[in-house]
Structures are given as structure tokens and as C-alpha cells.
Amino acid sequence: MRALLSHGERPGERTLRRPVLDDVAVKEHLVGDRILLLIDGRHRIAANEAVGNTEIEAEVEEVKDEADLITKAYVANMGGPLPPTQEDTEHTIELLLDRGVAQTQIARYLNLPVSMARKYVTKVKSAMEQKKLRRAADSVTESGMTVMAAAEKHSVDHVKLRAMLRGSRRKQKQGLPEIKRLLSTLFNSHGKKVTNAVKRATDMFEDGDVTARQVQEMIFTNLERLIAQFASAVADKKSRFAAKAADHAAASKKSA
């Protein structure tokens, strides 16, 4: 497991006494008068917790600033069994842009080809602009600010803000209810297909073409694994959304 210490200390000197769990693996952990920040090893911590261990040795590194910390957290996962996803990369780039890191530096920090970094940065900047527009729109719809005042406060173009507000009003009737209906339709459709596939397997057993063990291992065990993977993916999306919602609420409160 690797950890970072914001004060000077040689690698390998300390033990991380208590587990630190965080989705982005960047969270303060006070040990005496020093601050440890976990950048790699969440799963190893979880495994040690599961067997009752309360201590785990940590390699301690020094960081120059927040950008260096974010970069180390990202790079630490690149060679692991679960490398950063596109969403992870975009989130990391957004954090670096928020801290004033230039596009050319981002490519070097994250070991990305310049052309790929350029595409990521362009996409992330567009998403960041949309976030600012949404916050400005909230200031208009929820706080009663004028469009011009909200645009100035959130540093967005008032024409784009007006367009977003018009679009939001048009989409209100076919927003979340429409998505909910779509999800229900897709789920029911795939559910019926899965049920039919399982029935075919059980019919083969009844006809004597396969054994009970084969059906259990090849169909039901595999189906349970797929369901668990799907549930895990949904839980991950839910966790990421909760973090984004919290960031949005904090940003709105700060700008109010």
C-alpha cells in the first residue's frame, strides 16, 4: 500500500494505523501531527479489515502540492488490475484544471499522448462549462437572480444561459419520467429474455440432455455473477452521483 505524507518523512518510516477509504483515494488522515493521504491500496485495506487487522505497513512519499498528489493517485492505478476508466481520467483532468495545470503539463503528468490529452481536456472543459451554466441556471430558477446577474456571477455567457433555461423548460415534461419509463421497458424486455433462456436450460435438463450440475454451474452461477456485476456497477454510479451532487450543492452554496 502506498500513502502520502504532506510533511517531510522518509519512505517506510510509519505505519498507517487506521484505514482510510475514499472513492478518489485522496482523503486526509491525521496521525499525530502529520497528515497521511491514501493514494493506493484501498482493496488491501479492505482485505485487512475483513480479517480483523488494525494495522498495515505503508510506503510514505512526499508531495509538492495538490496537483502532484492527484497525479500520483492516478498514476498509481495505471498498472493495477483495475486501471483508470475514461471517467476516472476525465475526473482527474478536471481536478488538475481546477488547480491551474496547463494542458501540456497534464499530458506529461498523466503519461498521456499529447493528442489524447488535448481531446480529454477539450471534453472536460466543455463539461466544466456546462456545470457552470447549470449552476447559473439554478441561481435564476431557485434563487430568483436575473439572467445577467447569474451570468456575471458564474462567469458564463448570458446568451448560452438563456438558451439553457429555454431548453430546460422544454425538457421538464419529458425528462426523468421518460428516462424512468425507458429503464423499466429495457429491464422488463431483458428480464423476459433471461427468463426464456433459463427455461431453455431447465428444459434441456428435463429432457436428459444436460446434468443438474451443468445447469447450476453454467447457467445459475453465471447468472448470479452477472447480476452481482450489474448491481456493483449501479452502486458505483450511485456513489459517483452522490459525490457529484455533494460537490454541486457545495458549489451552489459557496456561490450563493
PyRosetta script that sets phi, psi and omega in degrees:
from pyrosetta import init, pose_from_sequence

init()
pose = pose_from_sequence("MRALLSHGERPGERTLRRPVLDDVAVKEHLVGDRILLLIDGRHRIAANEAVGNTEIEAEVEEVKDEADLITKAYVANMGGPLPPTQEDTEHTIELLLDRGVAQTQIARYLNLPVSMARKYVTKVKSAMEQKKLRRAADSVTESGMTVMAAAEKHSVDHVKLRAMLRGSRRKQKQGLPEIKRLLSTLFNSHGKKVTNAVKRATDMFEDGDVTARQVQEMIFTNLERLIAQFASAVADKKSRFAAKAADHAAASKKSA")
pose.set_psi(1, 142.2)
pose.set_omega(1, 179.7)
pose.set_phi(2, -115.9)
pose.set_psi(2, 140.4)
pose.set_omega(2, 177.1)
pose.set_phi(3, -134.9)
pose.set_psi(3, 166.3)
pose.set_omega(3, 178.7)
pose.set_phi(4, -121.9)
pose.set_psi(4, 142.6)
pose.set_omega(4, 176.8)
pose.set_phi(5, -119.7)
pose.set_psi(5, 130.4)
pose.set_omega(5, -175.1)
pose.set_phi(6, -79.4)
pose.set_psi(6, -13.6)
pose.set_omega(6, 176.5)
pose.set_phi(7, -107.4)
pose.set_psi(7, 159.5)
pose.set_omega(7, -176.5)
pose.set_phi(8, -62.6)
pose.set_psi(8, 124.6)
pose.set_omega(8, 176.1)
pose.set_phi(9, -162.4)
pose.set_psi(9, 143.6)
pose.set_omega(9, -175.5)
pose.set_phi(10, -78.6)
pose.set_psi(10, 146.8)
pose.set_omega(10, 179.3)
pose.set_phi(11, -54.8)
pose.set_psi(11, 139.9)
pose.set_omega(11, 175.6)
pose.set_phi(12, 81.8)
pose.set_psi(12, 2.9)
pose.set_omega(12, -175.0)
pose.set_phi(13, -77.3)
pose.set_psi(13, -32.5)
pose.set_omega(13, -170.6)
pose.set_phi(14, -117.6)
pose.set_psi(14, 164.9)
pose.set_omega(14, 172.6)
pose.set_phi(15, -112.6)
pose.set_psi(15, 136.0)
pose.set_omega(15, 176.9)
pose.set_phi(16, -78.4)
pose.set_psi(16, 107.4)
pose.set_omega(16, -169.6)
pose.set_phi(17, -72.4)
pose.set_psi(17, -36.5)
pose.set_omega(17, -176.1)
pose.set_phi(18, -126.4)
pose.set_psi(18, 146.0)
pose.set_omega(18, -178.4)
pose.set_phi(19, -67.7)
pose.set_psi(19, 146.5)
pose.set_omega(19, 175.8)
pose.set_phi(20, -122.8)
pose.set_psi(20, 115.0)
pose.set_omega(20, -179.1)
pose.set_phi(21, -115.8)
pose.set_psi(21, 127.8)
pose.set_omega(21, -179.9)
pose.set_phi(22, -157.1)
pose.set_psi(22, 138.1)
pose.set_omega(22, -175.7)
pose.set_phi(23, -57.5)
pose.set_psi(23, -38.1)
pose.set_omega(23, -178.3)
pose.set_phi(24, -99.7)
pose.set_psi(24, 4.3)
pose.set_omega(24, 175.9)
pose.set_phi(25, 56.1)
pose.set_psi(25, 35.8)
pose.set_omega(25, 175.1)
pose.set_phi(26, -136.7)
pose.set_psi(26, 90.0)
pose.set_omega(26, -176.4)
pose.set_phi(27, -145.6)
pose.set_psi(27, 137.2)
pose.set_omega(27, -177.2)
pose.set_phi(28, -69.0)
pose.set_psi(28, 141.5)
pose.set_omega(28, 177.1)
pose.set_phi(29, -141.7)
pose.set_psi(29, 112.4)
pose.set_omega(29, -173.3)
pose.set_phi(30, -85.4)
pose.set_psi(30, 126.0)
pose.set_omega(30, 174.9)
pose.set_phi(31, -127.0)
pose.set_psi(31, 104.1)
pose.set_omega(31, -173.9)
pose.set_phi(32, 65.0)
pose.set_psi(32, -124.1)
pose.set_omega(32, 179.0)
pose.set_phi(33, -103.4)
pose.set_psi(33, 15.7)
pose.set_omega(33, -178.7)
pose.set_phi(34, -117.0)
pose.set_psi(34, 157.8)
pose.set_omega(34, -179.9)
pose.set_phi(35, -114.4)
pose.set_psi(35, 124.1)
pose.set_omega(35, 175.3)
pose.set_phi(36, -103.9)
pose.set_psi(36, 140.6)
pose.set_omega(36, 177.2)
pose.set_phi(37, -126.2)
pose.set_psi(37, 120.1)
pose.set_omega(37, -178.5)
pose.set_phi(38, -75.7)
pose.set_psi(38, 129.3)
pose.set_omega(38, 176.4)
pose.set_phi(39, -119.2)
pose.set_psi(39, -13.8)
pose.set_omega(39, -178.9)
pose.set_phi(40, -159.8)
pose.set_psi(40, 139.1)
pose.set_omega(40, 176.0)
pose.set_phi(41, 116.4)
pose.set_psi(41, 16.9)
pose.set_omega(41, -179.7)
pose.set_phi(42, -58.2)
pose.set_psi(42, -43.1)
pose.set_omega(42, -176.8)
pose.set_phi(43, -69.5)
pose.set_psi(43, -35.0)
pose.set_omega(43, 177.3)
pose.set_phi(44, -68.0)
pose.set_psi(44, -36.3)
pose.set_omega(44, 175.9)
pose.set_phi(45, -64.1)
pose.set_psi(45, -44.7)
pose.set_omega(45, 180.0)
pose.set_phi(46, -61.5)
pose.set_psi(46, -39.8)
pose.set_omega(46, 179.2)
pose.set_phi(47, -64.9)
pose.set_psi(47, -41.0)
pose.set_omega(47, 178.2)
pose.set_phi(48, -67.5)
pose.set_psi(48, -37.9)
pose.set_omega(48, 176.2)
pose.set_phi(49, -60.8)
pose.set_psi(49, -41.1)
pose.set_omega(49, -175.7)
pose.set_phi(50, -61.9)
pose.set_psi(50, -31.2)
pose.set_omega(50, 179.9)
pose.set_phi(51, -99.1)
pose.set_psi(51, 9.8)
pose.set_omega(51, 173.6)
pose.set_phi(52, 88.4)
pose.set_psi(52, 7.6)
pose.set_omega(52, 178.6)
pose.set_phi(53, -73.1)
pose.set_psi(53, 140.6)
pose.set_omega(53, 180.0)
pose.set_phi(54, -111.4)
pose.set_psi(54, -4.8)
pose.set_omega(54, 179.2)
pose.set_phi(55, -132.7)
pose.set_psi(55, 150.4)
pose.set_omega(55, 176.2)
pose.set_phi(56, -151.8)
pose.set_psi(56, 136.1)
pose.set_omega(56, -179.1)
pose.set_phi(57, -71.8)
pose.set_psi(57, 144.0)
pose.set_omega(57, -178.0)
pose.set_phi(58, -132.5)
pose.set_psi(58, 140.9)
pose.set_omega(58, 171.7)
pose.set_phi(59, -86.3)
pose.set_psi(59, 123.8)
pose.set_omega(59, -175.2)
pose.set_phi(60, -101.8)
pose.set_psi(60, 130.9)
pose.set_omega(60, 178.1)
pose.set_phi(61, -122.7)
pose.set_psi(61, 162.4)
pose.set_omega(61, 177.2)
pose.set_phi(62, -103.7)
pose.set_psi(62, 149.0)
pose.set_omega(62, 177.5)
pose.set_phi(63, -125.8)
pose.set_psi(63, 153.1)
pose.set_omega(63, -179.3)
pose.set_phi(64, -85.8)
pose.set_psi(64, -41.5)
pose.set_omega(64, -176.9)
pose.set_phi(65, -160.6)
pose.set_psi(65, -175.0)
pose.set_omega(65, -178.1)
pose.set_phi(66, -63.7)
pose.set_psi(66, -37.9)
pose.set_omega(66, 179.6)
pose.set_phi(67, -61.6)
pose.set_psi(67, -41.1)
pose.set_omega(67, 178.1)
pose.set_phi(68, -64.6)
pose.set_psi(68, -40.2)
pose.set_omega(68, 179.2)
pose.set_phi(69, -63.2)
pose.set_psi(69, -47.6)
pose.set_omega(69, -179.8)
pose.set_phi(70, -62.1)
pose.set_psi(70, -40.9)
pose.set_omega(70, 179.8)
pose.set_phi(71, -63.4)
pose.set_psi(71, -45.6)
pose.set_omega(71, -179.9)
pose.set_phi(72, -62.4)
pose.set_psi(72, -39.6)
pose.set_omega(72, 179.1)
pose.set_phi(73, -62.2)
pose.set_psi(73, -39.2)
pose.set_omega(73, 179.8)
pose.set_phi(74, -71.2)
pose.set_psi(74, -50.4)
pose.set_omega(74, -176.2)
pose.set_phi(75, -64.1)
pose.set_psi(75, -31.9)
pose.set_omega(75, -179.4)
pose.set_phi(76, -60.9)
pose.set_psi(76, -27.2)
pose.set_omega(76, -177.6)
pose.set_phi(77, -91.8)
pose.set_psi(77, -8.6)
pose.set_omega(77, -173.6)
pose.set_phi(78, -66.2)
pose.set_psi(78, -34.2)
pose.set_omega(78, -177.7)
pose.set_phi(79, -97.5)
pose.set_psi(79, 7.3)
pose.set_omega(79, -177.1)
pose.set_phi(80, -87.4)
pose.set_psi(80, -179.8)
pose.set_omega(80, -179.6)
pose.set_phi(81, -68.8)
pose.set_psi(81, -22.7)
pose.set_omega(81, 178.3)
pose.set_phi(82, -122.0)
pose.set_psi(82, 80.2)
pose.set_omega(82, -177.7)
pose.set_phi(83, -65.3)
pose.set_psi(83, 162.3)
pose.set_omega(83, -178.7)
pose.set_phi(84, -56.4)
pose.set_psi(84, 137.0)
pose.set_omega(84, 175.5)
pose.set_phi(85, -81.9)
pose.set_psi(85, 174.5)
pose.set_omega(85, 176.3)
pose.set_phi(86, -60.7)
pose.set_psi(86, -39.2)
pose.set_omega(86, 178.8)
pose.set_phi(87, -64.2)
pose.set_psi(87, -39.5)
pose.set_omega(87, 177.4)
pose.set_phi(88, -61.8)
pose.set_psi(88, -44.1)
pose.set_omega(88, -179.4)
pose.set_phi(89, -62.8)
pose.set_psi(89, -44.2)
pose.set_omega(89, 179.9)
pose.set_phi(90, -64.0)
pose.set_psi(90, -40.5)
pose.set_omega(90, 179.3)
pose.set_phi(91, -64.6)
pose.set_psi(91, -41.9)
pose.set_omega(91, 179.2)
pose.set_phi(92, -62.5)
pose.set_psi(92, -43.5)
pose.set_omega(92, 179.3)
pose.set_phi(93, -64.1)
pose.set_psi(93, -38.6)
pose.set_omega(93, 177.4)
pose.set_phi(94, -61.6)
pose.set_psi(94, -42.8)
pose.set_omega(94, 178.3)
pose.set_phi(95, -61.3)
pose.set_psi(95, -41.1)
pose.set_omega(95, -179.5)
pose.set_phi(96, -69.0)
pose.set_psi(96, -40.7)
pose.set_omega(96, 177.8)
pose.set_phi(97, -63.3)
pose.set_psi(97, -38.6)
pose.set_omega(97, 177.8)
pose.set_phi(98, -60.6)
pose.set_psi(98, -25.1)
pose.set_omega(98, -178.2)
pose.set_phi(99, -101.0)
pose.set_psi(99, 15.8)
pose.set_omega(99, 173.0)
pose.set_phi(100, 78.2)
pose.set_psi(100, 18.8)
pose.set_omega(100, 179.2)
pose.set_phi(101, -78.8)
pose.set_psi(101, 131.7)
pose.set_omega(101, -178.2)
pose.set_phi(102, -74.1)
pose.set_psi(102, 159.3)
pose.set_omega(102, -178.0)
pose.set_phi(103, -58.7)
pose.set_psi(103, -43.4)
pose.set_omega(103, -180.0)
pose.set_phi(104, -64.4)
pose.set_psi(104, -35.1)
pose.set_omega(104, 177.6)
pose.set_phi(105, -70.0)
pose.set_psi(105, -36.7)
pose.set_omega(105, 179.6)
pose.set_phi(106, -60.7)
pose.set_psi(106, -43.8)
pose.set_omega(106, 178.2)
pose.set_phi(107, -58.3)
pose.set_psi(107, -42.9)
pose.set_omega(107, -178.9)
pose.set_phi(108, -72.3)
pose.set_psi(108, -42.9)
pose.set_omega(108, -178.8)
pose.set_phi(109, -61.0)
pose.set_psi(109, -42.4)
pose.set_omega(109, -173.6)
pose.set_phi(110, -96.6)
pose.set_psi(110, 6.8)
pose.set_omega(110, 179.7)
pose.set_phi(111, 57.0)
pose.set_psi(111, 43.9)
pose.set_omega(111, 179.6)
pose.set_phi(112, -108.6)
pose.set_psi(112, 146.0)
pose.set_omega(112, 172.6)
pose.set_phi(113, -58.7)
pose.set_psi(113, 145.7)
pose.set_omega(113, -176.2)
pose.set_phi(114, -57.4)
pose.set_psi(114, -42.0)
pose.set_omega(114, -179.1)
pose.set_phi(115, -63.8)
pose.set_psi(115, -40.6)
pose.set_omega(115, 179.4)
pose.set_phi(116, -67.8)
pose.set_psi(116, -42.1)
pose.set_omega(116, 178.2)
pose.set_phi(117, -61.1)
pose.set_psi(117, -38.7)
pose.set_omega(117, 180.0)
pose.set_phi(118, -62.5)
pose.set_psi(118, -43.2)
pose.set_omega(118, 179.0)
pose.set_phi(119, -63.9)
pose.set_psi(119, -43.6)
pose.set_omega(119, 178.7)
pose.set_phi(120, -61.4)
pose.set_psi(120, -48.0)
pose.set_omega(120, -177.2)
pose.set_phi(121, -61.5)
pose.set_psi(121, -42.6)
pose.set_omega(121, 178.9)
pose.set_phi(122, -60.6)
pose.set_psi(122, -44.4)
pose.set_omega(122, -179.9)
pose.set_phi(123, -65.7)
pose.set_psi(123, -44.0)
pose.set_omega(123, -177.9)
pose.set_phi(124, -66.6)
pose.set_psi(124, -41.5)
pose.set_omega(124, 178.5)
pose.set_phi(125, -61.2)
pose.set_psi(125, -39.3)
pose.set_omega(125, 177.6)
pose.set_phi(126, -63.0)
pose.set_psi(126, -43.0)
pose.set_omega(126, 179.2)
pose.set_phi(127, -65.4)
pose.set_psi(127, -39.0)
pose.set_omega(127, 178.8)
pose.set_phi(128, -64.6)
pose.set_psi(128, -38.3)
pose.set_omega(128, 177.6)
pose.set_phi(129, -64.2)
pose.set_psi(129, -39.3)
pose.set_omega(129, 177.6)
pose.set_phi(130, -64.2)
pose.set_psi(130, -37.8)
pose.set_omega(130, 177.5)
pose.set_phi(131, -62.6)
pose.set_psi(131, -43.4)
pose.set_omega(131, 178.7)
pose.set_phi(132, -63.2)
pose.set_psi(132, -40.0)
pose.set_omega(132, 178.3)
pose.set_phi(133, -64.5)
pose.set_psi(133, -39.6)
pose.set_omega(133, 179.1)
pose.set_phi(134, -65.9)
pose.set_psi(134, -39.0)
pose.set_omega(134, 177.6)
pose.set_phi(135, -65.3)
pose.set_psi(135, -38.9)
pose.set_omega(135, 177.5)
pose.set_phi(136, -65.3)
pose.set_psi(136, -40.7)
pose.set_omega(136, 178.2)
pose.set_phi(137, -62.8)
pose.set_psi(137, -39.1)
pose.set_omega(137, 177.1)
pose.set_phi(138, -62.7)
pose.set_psi(138, -37.9)
pose.set_omega(138, 178.9)
pose.set_phi(139, -62.6)
pose.set_psi(139, -32.6)
pose.set_omega(139, 178.9)
pose.set_phi(140, -77.0)
pose.set_psi(140, -49.0)
pose.set_omega(140, -173.2)
pose.set_phi(141, -79.7)
pose.set_psi(141, -31.2)
pose.set_omega(141, -175.1)
pose.set_phi(142, -104.0)
pose.set_psi(142, -30.4)
pose.set_omega(142, -176.9)
pose.set_phi(143, -106.5)
pose.set_psi(143, -5.4)
pose.set_omega(143, 176.0)
pose.set_phi(144, 76.7)
pose.set_psi(144, 17.7)
pose.set_omega(144, 178.5)
pose.set_phi(145, -74.0)
pose.set_psi(145, 155.5)
pose.set_omega(145, 173.0)
pose.set_phi(146, -74.1)
pose.set_psi(146, 160.6)
pose.set_omega(146, -179.9)
pose.set_phi(147, -60.9)
pose.set_psi(147, -43.9)
pose.set_omega(147, -178.7)
pose.set_phi(148, -64.5)
pose.set_psi(148, -41.8)
pose.set_omega(148, -179.4)
pose.set_phi(149, -66.1)
pose.set_psi(149, -42.5)
pose.set_omega(149, 179.9)
pose.set_phi(150, -66.1)
pose.set_psi(150, -39.6)
pose.set_omega(150, 179.1)
pose.set_phi(151, -62.7)
pose.set_psi(151, -42.2)
pose.set_omega(151, 179.5)
pose.set_phi(152, -67.8)
pose.set_psi(152, -41.6)
pose.set_omega(152, -177.2)
pose.set_phi(153, -63.8)
pose.set_psi(153, -39.6)
pose.set_omega(153, -175.9)
pose.set_phi(154, -100.4)
pose.set_psi(154, 6.8)
pose.set_omega(154, 176.8)
pose.set_phi(155, 57.5)
pose.set_psi(155, 50.9)
pose.set_omega(155, 177.4)
pose.set_phi(156, -125.6)
pose.set_psi(156, 163.7)
pose.set_omega(156, 179.1)
pose.set_phi(157, -75.2)
pose.set_psi(157, 127.7)
pose.set_omega(157, -175.8)
pose.set_phi(158, -67.2)
pose.set_psi(158, -28.3)
pose.set_omega(158, 177.6)
pose.set_phi(159, -67.2)
pose.set_psi(159, -44.6)
pose.set_omega(159, 178.0)
pose.set_phi(160, -65.2)
pose.set_psi(160, -35.6)
pose.set_omega(160, 178.9)
pose.set_phi(161, -65.0)
pose.set_psi(161, -43.9)
pose.set_omega(161, 178.5)
pose.set_phi(162, -61.8)
pose.set_psi(162, -40.5)
pose.set_omega(162, 179.7)
pose.set_phi(163, -64.7)
pose.set_psi(163, -39.9)
pose.set_omega(163, 178.2)
pose.set_phi(164, -64.8)
pose.set_psi(164, -42.1)
pose.set_omega(164, 179.8)
pose.set_phi(165, -63.5)
pose.set_psi(165, -40.1)
pose.set_omega(165, 177.8)
pose.set_phi(166, -65.3)
pose.set_psi(166, -43.1)
pose.set_omega(166, 179.0)
pose.set_phi(167, -64.6)
pose.set_psi(167, -38.8)
pose.set_omega(167, 179.8)
pose.set_phi(168, -62.4)
pose.set_psi(168, -40.3)
pose.set_omega(168, -179.9)
pose.set_phi(169, -66.0)
pose.set_psi(169, -37.3)
pose.set_omega(169, -179.7)
pose.set_phi(170, -69.9)
pose.set_psi(170, -32.1)
pose.set_omega(170, -175.4)
pose.set_phi(171, -86.1)
pose.set_psi(171, -10.6)
pose.set_omega(171, -175.0)
pose.set_phi(172, -56.6)
pose.set_psi(172, -40.5)
pose.set_omega(172, -176.3)
pose.set_phi(173, -74.3)
pose.set_psi(173, -24.3)
pose.set_omega(173, -178.0)
pose.set_phi(174, -122.5)
pose.set_psi(174, 36.6)
pose.set_omega(174, -179.8)
pose.set_phi(175, -90.2)
pose.set_psi(175, -110.6)
pose.set_omega(175, -176.0)
pose.set_phi(176, -60.2)
pose.set_psi(176, -40.3)
pose.set_omega(176, 178.0)
pose.set_phi(177, -56.9)
pose.set_psi(177, -38.6)
pose.set_omega(177, 179.1)
pose.set_phi(178, -66.5)
pose.set_psi(178, -42.2)
pose.set_omega(178, 178.4)
pose.set_phi(179, -64.3)
pose.set_psi(179, -41.3)
pose.set_omega(179, 178.9)
pose.set_phi(180, -60.8)
pose.set_psi(180, -44.3)
pose.set_omega(180, 179.0)
pose.set_phi(181, -63.5)
pose.set_psi(181, -39.8)
pose.set_omega(181, 179.3)
pose.set_phi(182, -62.6)
pose.set_psi(182, -45.3)
pose.set_omega(182, 179.5)
pose.set_phi(183, -61.8)
pose.set_psi(183, -41.6)
pose.set_omega(183, 179.7)
pose.set_phi(184, -63.2)
pose.set_psi(184, -42.6)
pose.set_omega(184, 180.0)
pose.set_phi(185, -63.6)
pose.set_psi(185, -46.1)
pose.set_omega(185, 179.7)
pose.set_phi(186, -63.5)
pose.set_psi(186, -42.8)
pose.set_omega(186, -177.7)
pose.set_phi(187, -64.7)
pose.set_psi(187, -45.2)
pose.set_omega(187, -179.4)
pose.set_phi(188, -65.3)
pose.set_psi(188, -40.1)
pose.set_omega(188, -179.8)
pose.set_phi(189, -63.1)
pose.set_psi(189, -48.6)
pose.set_omega(189, 179.7)
pose.set_phi(190, -68.6)
pose.set_psi(190, -33.7)
pose.set_omega(190, 178.5)
pose.set_phi(191, -61.4)
pose.set_psi(191, -41.2)
pose.set_omega(191, 178.5)
pose.set_phi(192, -65.6)
pose.set_psi(192, -39.7)
pose.set_omega(192, 179.3)
pose.set_phi(193, -65.0)
pose.set_psi(193, -40.2)
pose.set_omega(193, 178.6)
pose.set_phi(194, -64.9)
pose.set_psi(194, -43.2)
pose.set_omega(194, 179.3)
pose.set_phi(195, -60.9)
pose.set_psi(195, -42.5)
pose.set_omega(195, 178.8)
pose.set_phi(196, -64.8)
pose.set_psi(196, -38.9)
pose.set_omega(196, 179.0)
pose.set_phi(197, -65.8)
pose.set_psi(197, -41.2)
pose.set_omega(197, 178.3)
pose.set_phi(198, -64.3)
pose.set_psi(198, -40.4)
pose.set_omega(198, 179.2)
pose.set_phi(199, -62.1)
pose.set_psi(199, -39.0)
pose.set_omega(199, 177.5)
pose.set_phi(200, -60.9)
pose.set_psi(200, -39.7)
pose.set_omega(200, 179.7)
pose.set_phi(201, -67.5)
pose.set_psi(201, -42.3)
pose.set_omega(201, 179.6)
pose.set_phi(202, -68.9)
pose.set_psi(202, -33.1)
pose.set_omega(202, 176.2)
pose.set_phi(203, -64.4)
pose.set_psi(203, -39.2)
pose.set_omega(203, 177.8)
pose.set_phi(204, -62.0)
pose.set_psi(204, -36.7)
pose.set_omega(204, 177.3)
pose.set_phi(205, -66.1)
pose.set_psi(205, -44.9)
pose.set_omega(205, -179.2)
pose.set_phi(206, -64.6)
pose.set_psi(206, -29.4)
pose.set_omega(206, 178.5)
pose.set_phi(207, -81.8)
pose.set_psi(207, -5.1)
pose.set_omega(207, 178.8)
pose.set_phi(208, 82.6)
pose.set_psi(208, 13.7)
pose.set_omega(208, -178.9)
pose.set_phi(209, -81.5)
pose.set_psi(209, -25.9)
pose.set_omega(209, 180.0)
pose.set_phi(210, -137.8)
pose.set_psi(210, 163.8)
pose.set_omega(210, 179.5)
pose.set_phi(211, -92.4)
pose.set_psi(211, 164.4)
pose.set_omega(211, 177.6)
pose.set_phi(212, -62.2)
pose.set_psi(212, -37.6)
pose.set_omega(212, 180.0)
pose.set_phi(213, -64.3)
pose.set_psi(213, -40.1)
pose.set_omega(213, 179.0)
pose.set_phi(214, -63.2)
pose.set_psi(214, -43.2)
pose.set_omega(214, 178.6)
pose.set_phi(215, -64.5)
pose.set_psi(215, -42.8)
pose.set_omega(215, -178.7)
pose.set_phi(216, -62.5)
pose.set_psi(216, -48.3)
pose.set_omega(216, -174.3)
pose.set_phi(217, -77.5)
pose.set_psi(217, -41.9)
pose.set_omega(217, -173.6)
pose.set_phi(218, -85.8)
pose.set_psi(218, -23.9)
pose.set_omega(218, -177.3)
pose.set_phi(219, -109.3)
pose.set_psi(219, -64.3)
pose.set_omega(219, -172.8)
pose.set_phi(220, -69.9)
pose.set_psi(220, -42.6)
pose.set_omega(220, 178.1)
pose.set_phi(221, -63.5)
pose.set_psi(221, -42.9)
pose.set_omega(221, 178.4)
pose.set_phi(222, -64.9)
pose.set_psi(222, -40.4)
pose.set_omega(222, 179.3)
pose.set_phi(223, -64.0)
pose.set_psi(223, -41.2)
pose.set_omega(223, 178.2)
pose.set_phi(224, -63.1)
pose.set_psi(224, -38.6)
pose.set_omega(224, 178.5)
pose.set_phi(225, -64.1)
pose.set_psi(225, -43.7)
pose.set_omega(225, 179.9)
pose.set_phi(226, -64.5)
pose.set_psi(226, -40.6)
pose.set_omega(226, 178.5)
pose.set_phi(227, -64.2)
pose.set_psi(227, -41.5)
pose.set_omega(227, 178.5)
pose.set_phi(228, -63.3)
pose.set_psi(228, -40.1)
pose.set_omega(228, 178.0)
pose.set_phi(229, -63.8)
pose.set_psi(229, -41.8)
pose.set_omega(229, 179.6)
pose.set_phi(230, -64.9)
pose.set_psi(230, -44.1)
pose.set_omega(230, 179.4)
pose.set_phi(231, -62.3)
pose.set_psi(231, -38.5)
pose.set_omega(231, 178.8)
pose.set_phi(232, -65.9)
pose.set_psi(232, -40.8)
pose.set_omega(232, 179.0)
pose.set_phi(233, -64.4)
pose.set_psi(233, -40.6)
pose.set_omega(233, 178.2)
pose.set_phi(234, -65.1)
pose.set_psi(234, -43.0)
pose.set_omega(234, 179.2)
pose.set_phi(235, -62.2)
pose.set_psi(235, -37.8)
pose.set_omega(235, 178.4)
pose.set_phi(236, -66.0)
pose.set_psi(236, -43.8)
pose.set_omega(236, 177.5)
pose.set_phi(237, -61.9)
pose.set_psi(237, -40.8)
pose.set_omega(237, 180.0)
pose.set_phi(238, -63.7)
pose.set_psi(238, -41.9)
pose.set_omega(238, 179.4)
pose.set_phi(239, -64.8)
pose.set_psi(239, -42.9)
pose.set_omega(239, 179.3)
pose.set_phi(240, -65.4)
pose.set_psi(240, -38.7)
pose.set_omega(240, 178.5)
pose.set_phi(241, -65.0)
pose.set_psi(241, -40.6)
pose.set_omega(241, 179.3)
pose.set_phi(242, -60.8)
pose.set_psi(242, -39.8)
pose.set_omega(242, 178.6)
pose.set_phi(243, -66.2)
pose.set_psi(243, -42.2)
pose.set_omega(243, 179.1)
pose.set_phi(244, -66.0)
pose.set_psi(244, -39.9)
pose.set_omega(244, 179.3)
pose.set_phi(245, -63.7)
pose.set_psi(245, -39.4)
pose.set_omega(245, 178.4)
pose.set_phi(246, -65.7)
pose.set_psi(246, -41.1)
pose.set_omega(246, 177.6)
pose.set_phi(247, -63.3)
pose.set_psi(247, -41.1)
pose.set_omega(247, -179.4)
pose.set_phi(248, -64.5)
pose.set_psi(248, -43.5)
pose.set_omega(248, 179.9)
pose.set_phi(249, -64.0)
pose.set_psi(249, -40.9)
pose.set_omega(249, 179.6)
pose.set_phi(250, -66.1)
pose.set_psi(250, -41.4)
pose.set_omega(250, 179.7)
pose.set_phi(251, -66.1)
pose.set_psi(251, -40.2)
pose.set_omega(251, 179.5)
pose.set_phi(252, -65.8)
pose.set_psi(252, -40.5)
pose.set_omega(252, 179.2)
pose.set_phi(253, -66.3)
pose.set_psi(253, -38.3)
pose.set_omega(253, -179.1)
pose.set_phi(254, -68.0)
pose.set_psi(254, -36.5)
pose.set_omega(254, -176.9)
pose.set_phi(255, -86.4)
pose.set_psi(255, -7.8)
pose.set_omega(255, -177.8)
pose.set_phi(256, -70.7)
pose.dump_pdb("model.pdb")
